[in-house]
Amino acid sequence: MQVHVYFRHGDRSPTPLGEAKAQTELWASRVQEVPVALQNREYFPQKYPWGLLTMKGAQQARELGAWLREHYIPKFSKTNGEVILRETPEKFLSLRTTNFLRTNLTAWFLLEGFLESPEIAATIPFACREEKDENLYHNEHCPRLQLKWKQAWAAVKRAVGQDGVNWRERFKDMQAAMARALEIELGNPKFSQSMDGEGFPWITAVDTFECARFHGDPLPEGIAEENVMAVRTLLAEDYAASFHDRDVLQLSIGTLVRELKEALVSRVNAPESPARPSLYLYSGHDATIMPLSVAFGVPWTVWPSYTSSICVELWRTQDGEHYVRILYDREEVAIPVSRAERAPKKVMLSLEEFSEVAEWSVLSSTDFSSRCQDISDIIPTPNRIIA
């Protein structure tokens, strides 16, 4: 058996936007302290205390780690499971994280829950790639992806529903209330966030109030909890839709899906290799979970919550056949057996069926490098403000 677990970081403080900057002391009191083992490392620069793991997020990570231990360790054989985990845990599992402090901390506290010991957690290497090589999110160091993503997101923001209206029009009053509460100017081009694009920063604004809501803070006047949740879901649908462009999906996580396929095939070809881990952990973001779900043919239908996870399991039957099962947030999901329209769905896919599904988004490192530089066919997106 082999398992790959992709998970979002735990609860964090918001990205600074407008009035949130005045809450520095409040959020500083909620931020998780950094364990000694993770101090004196270089992380993606962020202004304290924004975008950092909270104590609540650390506990969420421990709980996910404890669930992984309880759920998976009994399923591994004694040779590859409890004995190796106890004696040489660094051979049993492999850990990757992005270069954000919050993802490193989430990985650390997940290990605490999984290994039941911070001392043992300290023995596990943290693999982290250079930012330009990171594939646990859509990387803007790729020129083609940067332009294609901008186009895809702009198109999604212009899309209308069956009633002929863009959902943003229905929430104009909420938009105005958020702008007042955060003291930002509607349509101000300086609020151009990495995921929002030009115009009103819906994602970042809603995230600010979501972060506060998770800690029991009251919402400002004119912002109803049900509307925050509704808009969050609509934003998730938009975000998933942007990855339906195959070019965007492949350039975003195509190399990550390829690495997953190669790891599964390698385990099948050399099942008893002691040099190959049984459990692979990937500490990432919502920008990890969402495109992966699209790649697997079942897009996430809501915004991935803190410590949301996707588990990809490789199973071998007694007669030597191999199957893949996928869990979304610890629940098994029926995956389409092919990219064909109305393809049947199965909970347990043969390795061949899973490979066919994944192939649609796979990209080799060589193809990624060459395609990233090719922008000759991309028409620049006009600079227009979309509220």
DOLUMKOL-758947 format. One record per residue (C-alpha): residue number from 1; chain; x, y, z. Coordinates in steps of 0.25 Angstrom, whole numbers. Example, Ala and Ser with C-alpha at 12.3 -4.5 7.8 and 13.67 -1.06 7.14 Angstrom:
# DOLUMKOL-758947
SITE / num / cadena / X / Y / Z
SITE / 1 / A / 49 / -18 / 31
SITE / 2 / A / 55 / -4 / 29
END
This chain:
# DOLUMKOL-758947
SITE / num / cadena / X / Y / Z
SITE / 1 / A / 0 / 0 / 0
SITE / 2 / A / 4 / 14 / -3
SITE / 3 / A / -3 / 27 / 1
SITE / 4 / A / -1 / 41 / -4
SITE / 5 / A / -8 / 52 / 5
SITE / 6 / A / -9 / 66 / 0
SITE / 7 / A / -14 / 76 / 10
SITE / 8 / A / -17 / 91 / 12
SITE / 9 / A / -10 / 98 / 24
SITE / 10 / A / -18 / 100 / 37
SITE / 11 / A / -26 / 112 / 42
SITE / 12 / A / -18 / 125 / 39
SITE / 13 / A / -19 / 140 / 41
SITE / 14 / A / -24 / 148 / 29
SITE / 15 / A / -17 / 155 / 18
SITE / 16 / A / -16 / 169 / 22
SITE / 17 / A / -26 / 178 / 15
SITE / 18 / A / -32 / 191 / 19
SITE / 19 / A / -37 / 192 / 34
SITE / 20 / A / -31 / 178 / 37
SITE / 21 / A / -18 / 185 / 39
SITE / 22 / A / -23 / 191 / 52
SITE / 23 / A / -25 / 178 / 58
SITE / 24 / A / -10 / 175 / 59
SITE / 25 / A / -10 / 172 / 74
SITE / 26 / A / -23 / 163 / 73
SITE / 27 / A / -17 / 154 / 63
SITE / 28 / A / -3 / 154 / 69
SITE / 29 / A / -10 / 148 / 81
SITE / 30 / A / -15 / 137 / 73
SITE / 31 / A / -3 / 133 / 65
SITE / 32 / A / 4 / 120 / 68
SITE / 33 / A / 18 / 121 / 73
SITE / 34 / A / 29 / 115 / 64
SITE / 35 / A / 36 / 102 / 70
SITE / 36 / A / 51 / 103 / 72
SITE / 37 / A / 53 / 93 / 61
SITE / 38 / A / 47 / 102 / 51
SITE / 39 / A / 53 / 115 / 55
SITE / 40 / A / 65 / 121 / 47
SITE / 41 / A / 60 / 116 / 34
SITE / 42 / A / 57 / 124 / 22
SITE / 43 / A / 42 / 126 / 19
SITE / 44 / A / 33 / 134 / 9
SITE / 45 / A / 34 / 148 / 14
SITE / 46 / A / 21 / 152 / 21
SITE / 47 / A / 18 / 164 / 30
SITE / 48 / A / 15 / 159 / 45
SITE / 49 / A / 4 / 155 / 49
SITE / 50 / A / -3 / 153 / 35
SITE / 51 / A / -4 / 140 / 28
SITE / 52 / A / 1 / 132 / 39
SITE / 53 / A / -3 / 119 / 46
SITE / 54 / A / -12 / 121 / 58
SITE / 55 / A / -12 / 112 / 71
SITE / 56 / A / -25 / 107 / 66
SITE / 57 / A / -19 / 104 / 52
SITE / 58 / A / -8 / 96 / 60
SITE / 59 / A / -18 / 88 / 67
SITE / 60 / A / -26 / 85 / 54
SITE / 61 / A / -12 / 80 / 48
SITE / 62 / A / -10 / 71 / 60
SITE / 63 / A / -24 / 65 / 59
SITE / 64 / A / -22 / 62 / 44
SITE / 65 / A / -9 / 55 / 48
SITE / 66 / A / -16 / 47 / 58
SITE / 67 / A / -26 / 43 / 48
SITE / 68 / A / -16 / 39 / 38
SITE / 69 / A / -9 / 30 / 48
SITE / 70 / A / -22 / 23 / 53
SITE / 71 / A / -27 / 21 / 39
SITE / 72 / A / -15 / 17 / 32
SITE / 73 / A / -4 / 10 / 41
SITE / 74 / A / -13 / -2 / 43
SITE / 75 / A / -15 / -4 / 28
SITE / 76 / A / 0 / -5 / 25
SITE / 77 / A / 7 / -18 / 28
SITE / 78 / A / 15 / -20 / 40
SITE / 79 / A / 28 / -19 / 32
SITE / 80 / A / 25 / -6 / 25
SITE / 81 / A / 16 / 0 / 36
SITE / 82 / A / 17 / 0 / 51
SITE / 83 / A / 31 / -5 / 52
SITE / 84 / A / 38 / 4 / 42
SITE / 85 / A / 29 / 16 / 48
SITE / 86 / A / 35 / 13 / 62
SITE / 87 / A / 49 / 10 / 58
SITE / 88 / A / 52 / 19 / 45
SITE / 89 / A / 40 / 28 / 43
SITE / 90 / A / 48 / 36 / 33
SITE / 91 / A / 48 / 24 / 24
SITE / 92 / A / 33 / 21 / 25
SITE / 93 / A / 29 / 35 / 21
SITE / 94 / A / 33 / 47 / 12
SITE / 95 / A / 29 / 61 / 14
SITE / 96 / A / 28 / 73 / 5
SITE / 97 / A / 24 / 87 / 8
SITE / 98 / A / 23 / 100 / 1
SITE / 99 / A / 32 / 111 / 6
SITE / 100 / A / 22 / 118 / 15
SITE / 101 / A / 23 / 118 / 30
SITE / 102 / A / 8 / 114 / 31
SITE / 103 / A / 10 / 101 / 23
SITE / 104 / A / 23 / 98 / 30
SITE / 105 / A / 16 / 99 / 43
SITE / 106 / A / 4 / 91 / 39
SITE / 107 / A / 13 / 80 / 34
SITE / 108 / A / 21 / 80 / 48
SITE / 109 / A / 8 / 79 / 56
SITE / 110 / A / 2 / 69 / 47
SITE / 111 / A / 15 / 61 / 50
SITE / 112 / A / 13 / 63 / 65
SITE / 113 / A / -1 / 57 / 63
SITE / 114 / A / 3 / 46 / 54
SITE / 115 / A / 16 / 42 / 62
SITE / 116 / A / 11 / 45 / 75
SITE / 117 / A / 24 / 52 / 79
SITE / 118 / A / 30 / 65 / 75
SITE / 119 / A / 44 / 59 / 77
SITE / 120 / A / 42 / 49 / 66
SITE / 121 / A / 35 / 59 / 58
SITE / 122 / A / 48 / 67 / 58
SITE / 123 / A / 55 / 55 / 51
SITE / 124 / A / 47 / 56 / 39
SITE / 125 / A / 53 / 64 / 27
SITE / 126 / A / 45 / 76 / 22
SITE / 127 / A / 47 / 76 / 6
SITE / 128 / A / 44 / 90 / 0
SITE / 129 / A / 46 / 94 / -14
SITE / 130 / A / 51 / 107 / -19
SITE / 131 / A / 39 / 117 / -22
SITE / 132 / A / 42 / 116 / -37
SITE / 133 / A / 41 / 101 / -37
SITE / 134 / A / 29 / 99 / -27
SITE / 135 / A / 17 / 91 / -33
SITE / 136 / A / 8 / 91 / -21
SITE / 137 / A / 1 / 103 / -26
SITE / 138 / A / 0 / 110 / -39
SITE / 139 / A / 13 / 117 / -41
SITE / 140 / A / 14 / 131 / -47
SITE / 141 / A / 29 / 129 / -50
SITE / 142 / A / 23 / 122 / -63
SITE / 143 / A / 20 / 134 / -73
SITE / 144 / A / 10 / 126 / -81
SITE / 145 / A / 2 / 122 / -68
SITE / 146 / A / 3 / 136 / -63
SITE / 147 / A / -4 / 141 / -75
SITE / 148 / A / -14 / 129 / -77
SITE / 149 / A / -18 / 130 / -62
SITE / 150 / A / -21 / 145 / -64
SITE / 151 / A / -30 / 142 / -76
SITE / 152 / A / -37 / 130 / -70
SITE / 153 / A / -40 / 138 / -57
SITE / 154 / A / -45 / 150 / -65
SITE / 155 / A / -54 / 141 / -73
SITE / 156 / A / -60 / 134 / -61
SITE / 157 / A / -62 / 148 / -54
SITE / 158 / A / -70 / 152 / -66
SITE / 159 / A / -78 / 140 / -67
SITE / 160 / A / -93 / 140 / -64
SITE / 161 / A / -103 / 130 / -58
SITE / 162 / A / -115 / 124 / -65
SITE / 163 / A / -123 / 137 / -61
SITE / 164 / A / -113 / 145 / -69
SITE / 165 / A / -107 / 152 / -57
SITE / 166 / A / -93 / 151 / -51
SITE / 167 / A / -94 / 147 / -37
SITE / 168 / A / -86 / 159 / -32
SITE / 169 / A / -97 / 168 / -37
SITE / 170 / A / -107 / 161 / -27
SITE / 171 / A / -97 / 164 / -15
SITE / 172 / A / -94 / 179 / -18
SITE / 173 / A / -100 / 183 / -4
SITE / 174 / A / -90 / 173 / 3
SITE / 175 / A / -79 / 178 / -6
SITE / 176 / A / -82 / 192 / -1
SITE / 177 / A / -83 / 187 / 13
SITE / 178 / A / -69 / 180 / 12
SITE / 179 / A / -63 / 192 / 6
SITE / 180 / A / -68 / 201 / 17
SITE / 181 / A / -63 / 191 / 28
SITE / 182 / A / -50 / 190 / 22
SITE / 183 / A / -49 / 205 / 18
SITE / 184 / A / -45 / 202 / 4
SITE / 185 / A / -49 / 209 / -9
SITE / 186 / A / -58 / 201 / -18
SITE / 187 / A / -51 / 199 / -31
SITE / 188 / A / -38 / 204 / -26
SITE / 189 / A / -27 / 197 / -35
SITE / 190 / A / -17 / 196 / -24
SITE / 191 / A / -25 / 185 / -18
SITE / 192 / A / -20 / 175 / -28
SITE / 193 / A / -18 / 162 / -21
SITE / 194 / A / -11 / 150 / -27
SITE / 195 / A / -24 / 142 / -27
SITE / 196 / A / -34 / 153 / -29
SITE / 197 / A / -28 / 160 / -41
SITE / 198 / A / -32 / 174 / -44
SITE / 199 / A / -44 / 181 / -38
SITE / 200 / A / -51 / 178 / -24
SITE / 201 / A / -43 / 168 / -16
SITE / 202 / A / -55 / 158 / -14
SITE / 203 / A / -46 / 146 / -10
SITE / 204 / A / -37 / 154 / 0
SITE / 205 / A / -49 / 162 / 6
SITE / 206 / A / -58 / 150 / 8
SITE / 207 / A / -46 / 143 / 14
SITE / 208 / A / -43 / 154 / 24
SITE / 209 / A / -57 / 152 / 30
SITE / 210 / A / -56 / 137 / 29
SITE / 211 / A / -44 / 137 / 38
SITE / 212 / A / -51 / 146 / 48
SITE / 213 / A / -63 / 137 / 48
SITE / 214 / A / -55 / 125 / 51
SITE / 215 / A / -51 / 132 / 63
SITE / 216 / A / -65 / 136 / 68
SITE / 217 / A / -63 / 151 / 64
SITE / 218 / A / -76 / 158 / 60
SITE / 219 / A / -78 / 162 / 46
SITE / 220 / A / -79 / 177 / 43
SITE / 221 / A / -93 / 183 / 40
SITE / 222 / A / -98 / 179 / 26
SITE / 223 / A / -90 / 166 / 25
SITE / 224 / A / -99 / 154 / 28
SITE / 225 / A / -92 / 140 / 31
SITE / 226 / A / -101 / 133 / 21
SITE / 227 / A / -96 / 143 / 10
SITE / 228 / A / -82 / 141 / 14
SITE / 229 / A / -83 / 126 / 12
SITE / 230 / A / -91 / 127 / -1
SITE / 231 / A / -81 / 136 / -7
SITE / 232 / A / -70 / 127 / -2
SITE / 233 / A / -76 / 116 / -10
SITE / 234 / A / -78 / 124 / -22
SITE / 235 / A / -64 / 128 / -22
SITE / 236 / A / -60 / 113 / -21
SITE / 237 / A / -68 / 110 / -33
SITE / 238 / A / -61 / 121 / -41
SITE / 239 / A / -48 / 117 / -36
SITE / 240 / A / -50 / 102 / -40
SITE / 241 / A / -56 / 107 / -54
SITE / 242 / A / -43 / 114 / -57
SITE / 243 / A / -36 / 101 / -57
SITE / 244 / A / -45 / 95 / -67
SITE / 245 / A / -36 / 101 / -77
SITE / 246 / A / -26 / 89 / -80
SITE / 247 / A / -14 / 98 / -82
SITE / 248 / A / -16 / 105 / -69
SITE / 249 / A / -18 / 92 / -62
SITE / 250 / A / -6 / 85 / -68
SITE / 251 / A / 3 / 98 / -65
SITE / 252 / A / -2 / 99 / -51
SITE / 253 / A / -1 / 85 / -46
SITE / 254 / A / 3 / 76 / -58
SITE / 255 / A / 16 / 73 / -52
SITE / 256 / A / 11 / 69 / -39
SITE / 257 / A / 1 / 59 / -44
SITE / 258 / A / 12 / 53 / -53
SITE / 259 / A / 21 / 51 / -40
SITE / 260 / A / 9 / 45 / -33
SITE / 261 / A / 7 / 35 / -45
SITE / 262 / A / 21 / 32 / -45
SITE / 263 / A / 22 / 29 / -30
SITE / 264 / A / 10 / 19 / -32
SITE / 265 / A / 16 / 12 / -43
SITE / 266 / A / 29 / 11 / -36
SITE / 267 / A / 23 / 5 / -24
SITE / 268 / A / 16 / -5 / -33
SITE / 269 / A / 29 / -9 / -41
SITE / 270 / A / 37 / -10 / -28
SITE / 271 / A / 27 / -13 / -16
SITE / 272 / A / 37 / -17 / -6
SITE / 273 / A / 47 / -6 / -8
SITE / 274 / A / 52 / -1 / 6
SITE / 275 / A / 57 / 12 / 0
SITE / 276 / A / 43 / 16 / -4
SITE / 277 / A / 33 / 22 / 6
SITE / 278 / A / 19 / 17 / 9
SITE / 279 / A / 13 / 31 / 12
SITE / 280 / A / 15 / 44 / 5
SITE / 281 / A / 11 / 57 / 11
SITE / 282 / A / 9 / 70 / 4
SITE / 283 / A / 7 / 82 / 12
SITE / 284 / A / 0 / 92 / 3
SITE / 285 / A / -11 / 102 / 0
SITE / 286 / A / -25 / 103 / -5
SITE / 287 / A / -18 / 105 / -18
SITE / 288 / A / -13 / 91 / -16
SITE / 289 / A / -26 / 84 / -13
SITE / 290 / A / -35 / 91 / -24
SITE / 291 / A / -27 / 88 / -36
SITE / 292 / A / -24 / 74 / -32
SITE / 293 / A / -39 / 72 / -30
SITE / 294 / A / -41 / 77 / -44
SITE / 295 / A / -30 / 68 / -49
SITE / 296 / A / -37 / 56 / -43
SITE / 297 / A / -50 / 59 / -50
SITE / 298 / A / -58 / 63 / -38
SITE / 299 / A / -56 / 78 / -35
SITE / 300 / A / -57 / 82 / -20
SITE / 301 / A / -71 / 89 / -19
SITE / 302 / A / -68 / 98 / -7
SITE / 303 / A / -55 / 106 / -3
SITE / 304 / A / -46 / 96 / 3
SITE / 305 / A / -46 / 98 / 18
SITE / 306 / A / -34 / 98 / 27
SITE / 307 / A / -27 / 85 / 27
SITE / 308 / A / -35 / 80 / 15
SITE / 309 / A / -29 / 68 / 10
SITE / 310 / A / -28 / 59 / -3
SITE / 311 / A / -23 / 45 / 0
SITE / 312 / A / -19 / 36 / -12
SITE / 313 / A / -18 / 22 / -8
SITE / 314 / A / -11 / 10 / -16
SITE / 315 / A / -16 / -3 / -12
SITE / 316 / A / -12 / -17 / -16
SITE / 317 / A / -21 / -29 / -16
SITE / 318 / A / -17 / -43 / -13
SITE / 319 / A / -17 / -47 / -27
SITE / 320 / A / -7 / -36 / -30
SITE / 321 / A / -16 / -25 / -37
SITE / 322 / A / -14 / -11 / -33
SITE / 323 / A / -25 / -1 / -30
SITE / 324 / A / -26 / 14 / -27
SITE / 325 / A / -36 / 20 / -17
SITE / 326 / A / -37 / 35 / -14
SITE / 327 / A / -43 / 42 / -1
SITE / 328 / A / -47 / 56 / -1
SITE / 329 / A / -47 / 61 / 14
SITE / 330 / A / -46 / 47 / 19
SITE / 331 / A / -58 / 42 / 11
SITE / 332 / A / -57 / 33 / -2
SITE / 333 / A / -61 / 39 / -15
SITE / 334 / A / -66 / 33 / -28
SITE / 335 / A / -56 / 37 / -39
SITE / 336 / A / -60 / 36 / -54
SITE / 337 / A / -52 / 25 / -61
SITE / 338 / A / -49 / 34 / -73
SITE / 339 / A / -50 / 48 / -78
SITE / 340 / A / -61 / 44 / -87
SITE / 341 / A / -74 / 51 / -85
SITE / 342 / A / -84 / 44 / -75
SITE / 343 / A / -73 / 34 / -72
SITE / 344 / A / -77 / 24 / -61
SITE / 345 / A / -71 / 27 / -47
SITE / 346 / A / -65 / 17 / -38
SITE / 347 / A / -59 / 18 / -24
SITE / 348 / A / -48 / 8 / -27
SITE / 349 / A / -41 / 10 / -40
SITE / 350 / A / -31 / 1 / -46
SITE / 351 / A / -17 / 7 / -47
SITE / 352 / A / -19 / 7 / -62
SITE / 353 / A / -33 / 15 / -61
SITE / 354 / A / -27 / 25 / -51
SITE / 355 / A / -15 / 27 / -60
SITE / 356 / A / -24 / 30 / -72
SITE / 357 / A / -32 / 40 / -63
SITE / 358 / A / -19 / 47 / -58
SITE / 359 / A / -13 / 47 / -72
SITE / 360 / A / -21 / 59 / -76
SITE / 361 / A / -14 / 68 / -67
SITE / 362 / A / 0 / 62 / -67
SITE / 363 / A / 12 / 70 / -72
SITE / 364 / A / 26 / 66 / -73
SITE / 365 / A / 37 / 75 / -67
SITE / 366 / A / 43 / 77 / -81
SITE / 367 / A / 29 / 81 / -87
SITE / 368 / A / 26 / 90 / -75
SITE / 369 / A / 39 / 98 / -78
SITE / 370 / A / 37 / 99 / -93
SITE / 371 / A / 22 / 103 / -92
SITE / 372 / A / 24 / 113 / -81
SITE / 373 / A / 33 / 121 / -90
SITE / 374 / A / 23 / 121 / -102
SITE / 375 / A / 13 / 132 / -101
SITE / 376 / A / 12 / 135 / -116
SITE / 377 / A / -2 / 131 / -117
SITE / 378 / A / -7 / 138 / -105
SITE / 379 / A / -15 / 151 / -108
SITE / 380 / A / -13 / 161 / -96
SITE / 381 / A / -25 / 163 / -87
SITE / 382 / A / -30 / 177 / -87
SITE / 383 / A / -27 / 185 / -74
SITE / 384 / A / -41 / 187 / -70
SITE / 385 / A / -47 / 188 / -55
SITE / 386 / A / -57 / 178 / -52
SITE / 387 / A / -64 / 180 / -39
END
